[in-house]
Amino acid sequence: MSASANPERFGFLHIDLNSFFASVEQQLHPEYRNRPLAVVPTKADTTCCIAASYEAKALGIKTGTQVGEAKRICPEIVLIEGDHADYAKYSKAISDTVELVCPVAHNPSIDEMVCQLMGREQEPPRARRIALDIKQAIYKNVGEALRCSIGMAPNRYLAKIASDMQKPDGLIGLLPSQLPRAIAHLELRDLPGVGARTEVRLNAKGIHTMPQLLALDRAGMHKLWNSVWGDRLYHWLRGEETGDDGAPVSSGIQKSLGHSHVMAPEFRTDEGAWAVANKLLHKAAMRLRMEKFYAGSLAVTIRFALTKEQAARMKSRQHFSGLKHAGWGLEARFRECQDTLSLLEVMRQLWRQRPQGEEFRRPFFVGVTLRELTPESEHQAELFSDPNNRPQLSATMDKLNLKYGHTTLHFAGMLPARESAPTRIAFTQIPVQYGVDYM
């Protein structure tokens, strides 16, 4: 694993689609090109921008900027409610286009692709030619408003870092002979896996800059992270490989699935929140069956908006939208099942135990999560069949919903929220198409 043994080659290309959601909207709507644009979950001033075009970013509007603040900065900003289906389709189209140039080894998220280079492809001039061909193919075959930054490096971890070093439309290569000095100017937060909490933890241990981090030997890195992650990071940052090339280590077992939603103002009542919770459970239960799992646990989470006076006298937190809020959650375990009606009965029991009082009259967020997942192949069938035929009822609902849309047939509780809580735009999970809809 010696750096001197590493040839001057690139093992991986990391393709990062620039301002992807906003760029898709500009591709779909040519009239919005070269204009400040933000993708939002709803057009309420209290929500936050999910994505911003580079024209908006130049004004200081970015992901997480409150919509009201974005409108103050740029009154003429174009606000578009995002459509996950469009983004999933474009993501697949781009991935298919990249495949025409170089096989895609991994899709870390909806706006990222990774290619592993083989043989002479790893030679810097050839790798650069492949990267340029990928850019041209996306421009020509998918859309002229869609741009990407590509990072080239000996391992996947460094390739991702390189893809963020020049935006938009960048192309950066990090060779072993340039490392680690080529990344010494970066911030700690520029490292994948180092978020705000990790940065605070590193600062507490005396590490505030990249040069300080890079000065540690392998034993020091192991001690800093108190795990093998530190050893891996030591080698990755020097252009070496550890066998997993920076890929996250997965157990291969899915542990949960669910949906959550920040509700529009008209649903911020007990009745509205219950209807939205029904919609979220309806989607989660359908996904549970499509992905061939049974669930043995269901959790409900509600967040309640507080007035300044209420927030001052009780424990509260601040939502990214700026709302001060109190949270509540409860989980129930049960004999594993996958039909919607049984899960709905469990959720109703949990819902009855939600807190009461003046501070809990303004719900604005609801989440429903199914846990304790068991693959269908490992599920122990009941000795006696369900006399109410609940599994058959769910199967019939799925058949119609797959053909005509997943809200075609549903239980009455979700009727007021039938059109609300659409599938959320996913950064780290690519929406899957079930029938005519994406979820």
C-alpha positions as CSV (number, residue, x, y, z in Angstrom):
1,M,0.0,0.0,0.0
2,S,3.0,2.2,-0.4
3,A,2.4,5.5,-2.2
4,S,5.6,5.0,-4.2
5,A,4.3,1.8,-5.6
6,N,1.2,3.5,-7.0
7,P,1.5,4.2,-10.8
8,E,0.4,7.6,-12.0
9,R,-3.1,6.5,-13.0
10,F,-6.7,7.2,-12.3
11,G,-8.8,4.3,-11.0
12,F,-12.1,6.1,-10.8
13,L,-14.3,8.8,-12.3
14,H,-16.9,10.5,-10.1
15,I,-19.6,12.3,-12.0
16,D,-21.5,15.0,-10.1
17,L,-24.5,16.6,-11.8
18,N,-24.4,20.3,-11.2
19,S,-27.5,21.8,-9.5
20,F,-29.3,18.8,-10.9
21,F,-32.9,19.5,-9.9
22,A,-32.7,23.1,-11.0
23,S,-30.9,22.2,-14.2
24,V,-33.6,19.7,-15.0
25,E,-36.2,22.4,-14.6
26,Q,-34.2,24.7,-16.9
27,Q,-33.9,21.9,-19.4
28,L,-37.7,21.3,-19.3
29,H,-38.5,25.0,-19.4
30,P,-36.1,26.9,-21.8
31,E,-37.6,30.2,-20.7
32,Y,-36.1,29.7,-17.2
33,R,-32.5,29.3,-18.5
34,N,-30.0,32.0,-17.4
35,R,-32.5,33.1,-14.7
36,P,-32.4,32.7,-10.9
37,L,-34.5,29.6,-10.1
38,A,-35.1,27.5,-7.0
39,V,-36.8,24.1,-6.6
40,V,-39.1,24.1,-3.5
41,P,-41.3,21.5,-1.8
42,T,-44.2,24.0,-1.6
43,K,-44.3,27.8,-2.3
44,A,-44.9,28.7,1.3
45,D,-42.4,31.3,2.5
46,T,-41.6,29.2,5.6
47,T,-40.3,26.2,3.6
48,C,-36.7,26.0,2.2
49,C,-35.2,25.7,-1.2
50,I,-34.3,22.2,-2.1
51,A,-32.0,23.3,-5.0
52,A,-30.9,26.5,-6.7
53,S,-29.7,27.3,-10.1
54,Y,-26.2,28.7,-10.5
55,E,-27.8,32.1,-11.3
56,A,-29.5,32.0,-7.9
57,K,-26.4,30.7,-6.1
58,A,-24.5,33.8,-7.4
59,L,-27.0,35.9,-5.4
60,G,-26.5,33.9,-2.2
61,I,-29.5,31.6,-2.6
62,K,-28.7,28.0,-2.0
63,T,-30.0,24.7,-0.7
64,G,-31.6,25.4,2.7
65,T,-32.3,29.1,2.1
66,Q,-35.8,29.9,3.3
67,V,-38.2,30.7,0.5
68,G,-39.2,34.0,2.1
69,E,-35.5,35.0,2.3
70,A,-34.9,33.9,-1.3
71,K,-37.8,36.2,-2.5
72,R,-36.3,39.0,-0.4
73,I,-32.9,38.6,-2.1
74,C,-34.4,38.2,-5.5
75,P,-38.0,39.2,-5.9
76,E,-38.1,37.9,-9.5
77,I,-36.8,34.4,-8.6
78,V,-38.6,31.5,-10.3
79,L,-40.0,29.1,-7.8
80,I,-40.9,25.6,-9.0
81,E,-42.4,22.8,-6.9
82,G,-40.2,19.8,-7.6
83,D,-41.4,16.7,-9.4
84,H,-39.4,13.6,-8.3
85,A,-40.6,11.7,-11.3
86,D,-38.9,14.1,-13.7
87,Y,-35.6,14.0,-11.8
88,A,-35.6,10.2,-11.6
89,K,-36.2,9.9,-15.4
90,Y,-33.4,12.4,-16.1
91,S,-31.1,10.6,-13.7
92,K,-31.7,7.3,-15.5
93,A,-31.3,8.9,-18.9
94,I,-27.9,10.4,-17.9
95,S,-26.8,7.1,-16.3
96,D,-27.7,5.3,-19.6
97,T,-25.8,7.9,-21.6
98,V,-22.7,7.6,-19.4
99,E,-22.9,3.8,-20.0
100,L,-22.4,4.4,-23.7
101,V,-19.0,5.9,-22.9
102,C,-17.9,4.0,-19.8
103,P,-19.7,1.4,-17.6
104,V,-21.3,2.8,-14.5
105,A,-20.1,0.9,-11.5
106,H,-22.2,2.6,-8.8
107,N,-25.0,5.3,-8.4
108,P,-24.4,6.8,-4.9
109,S,-27.3,9.1,-5.3
110,I,-29.8,10.5,-7.9
111,D,-27.2,13.1,-9.1
112,E,-24.0,11.0,-8.9
113,M,-22.4,8.2,-11.0
114,V,-19.1,6.4,-10.5
115,C,-17.1,4.7,-13.2
116,Q,-14.2,2.4,-12.5
117,L,-11.5,2.6,-15.1
118,M,-9.7,-0.5,-16.3
119,G,-6.4,-1.2,-18.0
120,R,-5.2,1.6,-20.3
121,E,-8.3,3.6,-19.5
122,Q,-6.5,4.5,-16.3
123,E,-3.7,6.4,-18.1
124,P,-4.3,10.1,-17.5
125,P,-4.7,11.2,-21.1
126,R,-7.2,8.4,-21.8
127,A,-9.1,9.0,-18.6
128,R,-9.4,12.7,-19.4
129,R,-10.7,11.8,-22.9
130,I,-13.3,9.5,-21.4
131,A,-14.4,12.3,-19.0
132,L,-14.7,14.8,-21.8
133,D,-16.7,12.3,-23.9
134,I,-19.1,11.8,-21.0
135,K,-19.7,15.5,-20.7
136,Q,-20.3,15.8,-24.5
137,A,-22.6,12.8,-24.5
138,I,-24.8,14.2,-21.7
139,Y,-24.9,17.6,-23.5
140,K,-25.8,16.0,-26.8
141,N,-28.1,13.1,-25.8
142,V,-29.9,14.4,-22.7
143,G,-29.9,18.1,-22.6
144,E,-27.8,21.2,-23.1
145,A,-28.9,22.7,-19.7
146,L,-27.4,19.7,-17.9
147,R,-23.8,20.0,-16.8
148,C,-21.6,17.9,-14.6
149,S,-18.3,18.1,-12.7
150,I,-16.0,15.0,-12.9
151,G,-13.3,14.0,-10.5
152,M,-10.5,11.6,-11.5
153,A,-8.5,9.9,-8.8
154,P,-6.8,6.6,-7.8
155,N,-9.7,5.7,-5.4
156,R,-13.4,6.5,-5.1
157,Y,-13.1,8.7,-2.1
158,L,-10.6,11.1,-3.7
159,A,-12.6,11.0,-7.0
160,K,-15.6,12.3,-5.1
161,I,-13.5,15.0,-3.4
162,A,-12.1,16.0,-6.9
163,S,-15.6,16.3,-8.4
164,D,-16.5,19.0,-5.8
165,M,-13.3,21.0,-6.3
166,Q,-14.4,22.8,-9.5
167,K,-18.1,23.7,-10.2
168,P,-19.9,24.0,-12.5
169,D,-18.7,21.9,-15.4
170,G,-15.4,21.1,-13.8
171,L,-12.8,18.4,-14.5
172,I,-10.2,17.8,-11.8
173,G,-7.7,14.9,-11.6
174,L,-5.7,14.0,-8.4
175,L,-2.6,11.8,-9.1
176,P,-0.7,9.9,-6.4
177,S,2.4,12.1,-6.9
178,Q,0.3,15.2,-6.1
179,L,-1.1,13.9,-2.9
180,P,-1.7,14.8,-0.2
181,R,-0.6,18.4,-1.0
182,A,-3.2,18.8,-3.7
183,I,-6.0,18.7,-1.1
184,A,-4.2,20.5,1.7
185,H,-6.1,23.8,0.9
186,L,-9.5,22.2,1.5
187,E,-11.7,22.6,4.5
188,L,-12.4,19.7,6.8
189,R,-16.1,19.8,5.8
190,D,-15.0,19.2,2.2
191,L,-14.2,15.6,3.1
192,P,-17.1,13.1,2.5
193,G,-18.3,11.9,5.8
194,V,-17.2,15.0,7.8
195,G,-20.4,16.9,8.6
196,A,-21.0,19.6,11.2
197,R,-21.0,17.2,14.2
198,T,-17.8,15.4,13.1
199,E,-16.1,18.7,12.5
200,V,-16.9,19.8,16.1
201,R,-15.6,16.5,17.4
202,L,-12.3,16.9,15.4
203,N,-12.0,20.5,16.6
204,A,-12.3,19.3,20.2
205,K,-9.4,17.0,19.6
206,G,-7.2,19.8,18.2
207,I,-7.8,19.3,14.5
208,H,-9.0,22.5,12.8
209,T,-7.4,22.4,9.4
210,M,-6.6,20.0,6.6
211,P,-2.8,20.4,7.1
212,Q,-3.2,19.4,10.8
213,L,-5.2,16.3,9.7
214,L,-2.8,15.4,7.0
215,A,0.2,15.7,9.4
216,L,-1.1,12.7,11.4
217,D,0.4,9.3,10.8
218,R,-1.8,6.2,10.5
219,A,-1.8,5.5,14.2
220,G,-2.8,9.1,14.8
221,M,-5.7,8.9,12.4
222,H,-6.9,5.6,13.9
223,K,-6.9,7.2,17.4
224,L,-8.6,10.4,16.1
225,W,-11.6,8.4,14.7
226,N,-11.2,5.5,17.2
227,S,-12.0,3.1,14.4
228,V,-10.7,1.5,11.3
229,W,-12.3,4.4,9.4
230,G,-9.2,6.5,10.4
231,D,-6.9,3.9,8.9
232,R,-8.8,3.9,5.7
233,L,-8.9,7.6,5.5
234,Y,-5.2,7.9,6.0
235,H,-4.6,5.7,2.9
236,W,-7.4,7.2,0.8
237,L,-6.1,10.8,1.2
238,R,-2.7,9.6,-0.1
239,G,-4.1,8.0,-3.2
240,E,-3.9,4.5,-2.0
241,E,-6.5,1.7,-2.1
242,T,-7.9,-0.3,0.8
243,G,-10.0,-2.8,-1.1
244,D,-13.3,-1.0,-0.7
245,D,-12.2,2.2,-2.6
246,G,-14.1,4.5,-0.4
247,A,-17.4,2.7,-0.8
248,P,-19.7,2.7,2.3
249,V,-19.7,-0.7,4.0
250,S,-23.3,-2.0,4.0
251,S,-24.7,-4.9,6.0
252,G,-26.9,-5.7,2.9
253,I,-29.9,-5.8,5.2
254,Q,-32.5,-3.0,4.9
255,K,-33.6,-2.0,8.4
256,S,-36.5,0.4,7.8
257,L,-38.5,2.3,5.3
258,G,-40.9,5.2,5.6
259,H,-42.0,8.6,4.6
260,S,-42.2,12.0,6.2
261,H,-43.7,15.3,5.2
262,V,-43.7,19.0,6.1
263,M,-47.3,19.9,5.7
264,A,-48.8,22.8,3.8
265,P,-50.5,25.3,6.1
266,E,-54.0,24.0,5.3
267,F,-53.1,20.6,6.8
268,R,-51.7,21.9,10.0
269,T,-54.6,20.7,12.2
270,D,-55.2,17.4,14.0
271,E,-57.5,16.3,11.2
272,G,-55.1,17.4,8.4
273,A,-52.1,15.7,10.1
274,W,-54.1,12.5,10.5
275,A,-55.0,12.5,6.8
276,V,-51.4,13.1,5.8
277,A,-50.2,10.3,8.1
278,N,-52.7,8.0,6.4
279,K,-51.2,9.0,3.0
280,L,-47.7,8.3,4.2
281,L,-48.6,4.9,5.7
282,H,-50.4,4.0,2.5
283,K,-47.3,4.7,0.5
284,A,-45.0,3.0,3.0
285,A,-47.2,-0.1,3.1
286,M,-47.3,-0.4,-0.6
287,R,-43.5,-0.1,-0.8
288,L,-43.2,-2.7,1.9
289,R,-45.1,-5.2,-0.3
290,M,-43.3,-4.1,-3.5
291,E,-39.9,-4.6,-1.9
292,K,-41.1,-8.0,-0.4
293,F,-40.8,-7.3,3.3
294,Y,-42.9,-7.8,6.4
295,A,-42.7,-5.2,9.2
296,G,-42.8,-5.8,13.0
297,S,-42.7,-2.3,14.2
298,L,-44.3,1.1,13.3
299,A,-43.1,4.5,14.5
300,V,-45.0,7.8,14.3
301,T,-43.3,11.2,14.6
302,I,-45.1,14.6,14.9
303,R,-43.6,18.0,15.3
304,F,-45.7,20.9,16.6
305,A,-45.1,24.6,15.8
306,L,-44.8,26.8,18.9
307,T,-45.4,30.4,19.5
308,K,-42.5,32.5,21.0
309,E,-44.1,32.4,24.4
310,Q,-44.6,28.6,24.3
311,A,-41.0,28.1,23.1
312,A,-39.7,30.2,25.9
313,R,-41.3,28.1,28.6
314,M,-40.8,24.6,27.3
315,K,-38.0,22.6,25.7
316,S,-38.0,23.3,22.0
317,R,-35.9,22.9,18.8
318,Q,-35.6,25.0,15.7
319,H,-36.7,23.4,12.3
320,F,-34.7,24.4,9.2
321,S,-37.7,26.5,8.1
322,G,-37.1,28.6,11.2
323,L,-40.1,27.3,13.2
324,K,-39.6,26.7,16.9
325,H,-41.2,23.3,17.6
326,A,-41.8,20.5,20.1
327,G,-41.5,16.9,18.9
328,W,-43.3,13.7,19.8
329,G,-42.8,10.2,18.7
330,L,-44.0,6.7,19.7
331,E,-43.3,3.2,18.4
332,A,-45.3,0.0,18.6
333,R,-44.1,-3.6,18.0
334,F,-46.5,-6.3,16.7
335,R,-46.7,-9.6,15.0
336,E,-45.1,-9.0,11.6
337,C,-47.5,-8.1,8.8
338,Q,-47.5,-6.2,5.5
339,D,-51.1,-5.4,4.8
340,T,-52.3,-1.8,5.0
341,L,-55.3,-2.3,7.2
342,S,-53.4,-4.0,10.0
343,L,-50.7,-1.3,9.9
344,L,-53.4,1.4,9.9
345,E,-54.9,-0.1,13.1
346,V,-51.5,0.1,14.8
347,M,-51.0,3.7,13.7
348,R,-54.5,4.6,15.0
349,Q,-53.6,3.2,18.5
350,L,-50.4,5.3,18.5
351,W,-52.1,8.4,17.3
352,R,-54.6,8.3,20.2
353,Q,-51.6,8.7,22.6
354,R,-50.3,11.9,21.0
355,P,-49.9,14.8,23.5
356,Q,-52.8,17.1,24.1
357,G,-52.8,20.8,25.1
358,E,-52.5,24.2,23.6
359,E,-48.8,23.6,22.7
360,F,-49.8,20.7,20.5
361,R,-52.5,22.2,18.4
362,R,-50.3,23.1,15.4
363,P,-48.7,20.0,13.8
364,F,-46.6,20.9,10.8
365,F,-44.5,17.7,10.3
366,V,-45.5,14.0,10.2
367,G,-43.3,10.9,9.8
368,V,-44.2,7.3,9.5
369,T,-41.5,4.6,9.6
370,L,-41.8,0.8,9.4
371,R,-39.0,-1.1,11.1
372,E,-38.0,-4.6,12.1
373,L,-38.2,-5.7,8.5
374,T,-38.2,-9.3,7.6
375,P,-37.8,-10.6,4.0
376,E,-40.8,-12.5,2.7
377,S,-38.6,-15.5,2.2
378,E,-38.0,-15.6,6.0
379,H,-41.5,-14.9,7.1
380,Q,-43.3,-17.6,9.0
381,A,-46.8,-18.0,7.7
382,E,-49.7,-18.0,10.1
383,L,-51.2,-21.4,11.0
384,F,-54.7,-20.1,10.4
385,S,-55.4,-17.7,7.5
386,D,-56.8,-14.2,8.1
387,P,-60.7,-14.5,8.0
388,N,-60.9,-10.9,6.8
389,N,-58.6,-11.6,3.8
390,R,-56.5,-8.5,4.6
391,P,-53.5,-9.6,2.5
392,Q,-55.8,-10.3,-0.5
393,L,-57.4,-6.8,-0.1
394,S,-53.9,-5.2,-0.1
395,A,-52.9,-7.2,-3.2
396,T,-56.0,-6.1,-5.0
397,M,-55.4,-2.4,-4.1
398,D,-51.8,-2.8,-5.3
399,K,-52.9,-4.2,-8.6
400,L,-55.2,-1.2,-9.3
401,N,-52.8,1.4,-7.9
402,L,-49.8,0.1,-10.0
403,K,-51.9,0.3,-13.1
404,Y,-53.7,3.7,-12.5
405,G,-51.6,5.5,-9.9
406,H,-50.8,4.7,-6.3
407,T,-53.7,6.9,-4.9
408,T,-56.4,5.4,-7.1
409,L,-57.7,3.0,-4.3
410,H,-57.2,3.9,-0.7
411,F,-58.8,4.0,2.7
412,A,-61.1,6.9,3.5
413,G,-58.8,8.4,6.2
414,M,-56.4,9.7,3.6
415,L,-59.0,11.3,1.3
416,P,-58.5,14.9,2.4
417,A,-54.7,14.5,1.8
418,R,-55.0,12.4,-1.3
419,E,-53.1,15.0,-3.4
420,S,-50.7,16.1,-0.7
421,A,-47.4,14.6,0.5
422,P,-46.1,13.6,-2.9
423,T,-43.0,11.4,-3.0
424,R,-40.2,13.5,-1.7
425,I,-37.3,14.5,-3.9
426,A,-34.5,12.2,-3.0
427,F,-30.8,13.2,-2.8
428,T,-29.4,9.9,-1.5
429,Q,-32.0,7.5,-2.6
430,I,-33.1,7.2,-6.3
431,P,-36.9,6.9,-6.4
432,V,-38.1,3.5,-7.7
433,Q,-40.9,3.3,-10.3
434,Y,-43.7,1.0,-9.2
435,G,-46.3,0.8,-12.0
436,V,-47.0,4.3,-13.3
437,D,-45.6,6.2,-10.3
438,Y,-42.3,6.7,-8.6
439,M,-41.9,6.2,-4.8
